[in-house]
Structures are given as C-alpha cells and as structure tokens.
Amino acid sequence: MKPGIDKEKVVNIEERIPKIKEQRKQKANRRLITFILLFFTMMLIIIYLQTPISKVSEVEIKGNQNVPADDVISQSQIYKGQTEFWSLSKEKTEKRLEENKLIKKAEVSKKLPNKIAISIEEYKSIAFLQKHNVYYSVLENGTVLPEEVTPTDNGPILNGWTEDKKLVQMARQLDKLPDSVKDSISEIDYAPQKSNPWLVRLYMNDGYTVTASIKTFAKNMKNYPAIVSELPKGEKGIIHLEVAAYFESLQKKSKDSKKEDGR
C-alpha cells in the first residue's frame, strides 16, 4: 500500500462494490420490466382493436322530435359495429350534428365499454305560418317545417309572409320576447309599405292592434304591457310602435268621422 493512503477508505470502497453491482442489477431489471409491460400493453391494444368490442356497439339518441333518429345517425357518422369507440371525436360529431337547421345543440358522450349517447336539443316551435289556409310550424331560427299542423296556443299565426329573410328575422325577434308578451299575440301580418318595408301589424288577444317594425320588434314590444296599462279601460285602438310609441283611438276617430258627416 502506498504511503498516505487511508486504509479505512480502501475498505469502504471494497464494501461498496457489491452494493453498486446490486443497484445496477435492480436498475436493469426495472428497465426490463418496463419494456415487457410496454410490449404487452401494445399487444393488448392491437388485439383490442381487432375485436368487436373496440367498435361502437350501441347509439342512444334522446331529445329528438322533429329530427328522425336515422337522420341523427347519418349526420353523426357513427355506425354500430364500424365506428372506432376510442378514436371517435365528440367535438367534431357535435359540430356535424349542429349543422342541421332543426338542431340547436348536440351533446355526445361515451359510456364504457363501447356505447355512445347523443342528446339533442331542437329549435322550438315559436309561430305558425299560414299559406293557402294550411299551417306550418315556424322554429325560433326561422326554419319552416314541411308538415301540415293545427295551430295551438304556443305561438301567433303569421299571415302574408312571402319573403324568407324577413320571416327568419321575425322568428328571431319573437324568440327574444318574454313568454307573457309572446303569448298575448294572436296574429302577425306582414304589411310592408314603400316607406317601411319592415312593417308588421299585430292583432292582440286583448283586442288591441299594434303596428311595429321587424328590426326593432322585440325591443319595442317588451314595453307593451306597460303601454296598455296606461290606456283608458275599454277604449280600443291601434298602438303604433314603429318609432315613437303612441296610441290611436278608434272610438275617437269614429266620433270625429260622425261629426264631419253631420255637417
């Protein structure tokens, strides 16, 4: 042994050599175990993808009334026994479904082991379009359903609507109204004039007639209950809401007309 070398240090190094070898062995074993686990995991995935259980086995559809289930399946592009369960994108499927004019919102969820649930929220019916004495449901986005229906109290009857764009805007304006105001409207006539191509005439359940502009319809009609509350009881007439709100009494107009005839 060379002078100056500590005997205790030599002994310590010799004692540590077996421990270092053991640590290296354990590290190698861990690597081997990790590799084996990865290998078998990959094998299981490959086997799983080759079996029917990896494909969608069932598609559950809820909330659809106007949209047939077959149309939902077709637009979702999810097919039993064909579509891969895990690779299915919920977001892309929802986006495809919401391209349908009847579907307001779609929600897709996965249920283990391989089931798909589709929840549909449709645009609600907000009015009834009258054409040649036949009625059709008008949805809140302006879409007109092709099936003939019988009008109910769920919305006003729309008469004389020949322009689709105006009809769409009218439906969207109606959707902005509180239910209490919307339910008080019996009929809405499209009554355009050269000075105002957006003019509509409303016949209310309480007997009043209202003229308004489609563009400002919801904004001005929200004030309808307050306006009516200020009018003389029993006095009927026309409430003008195109620009500034004012009341035109039909009774007063009738009296004035009689006076003129008596002259």
Protein Blocks (a to p, Z undefined) as FASTA:
>chain_A
ZZhiafklmmmmmmmmmmmmmmmmmmmmmmmmmmmmmmmmmmmmmmmmmpmklpcfbdcd
ehiaklcfklmmmmnopaehkacfklpcfklmmmmmmmpmkbmbdcdddddfkbccdddd
ddddfbdcdeehiacdddfkopacfbdcdddfkbccdehiabfklmmmmmmmmmmpcfkl
mmmpmbdcddddfklmkbccdddfkopacdddfklmmmmmmmmmmmmmmpcehiacdddf
klmgcdddfklmmmmmmmmmmZZ
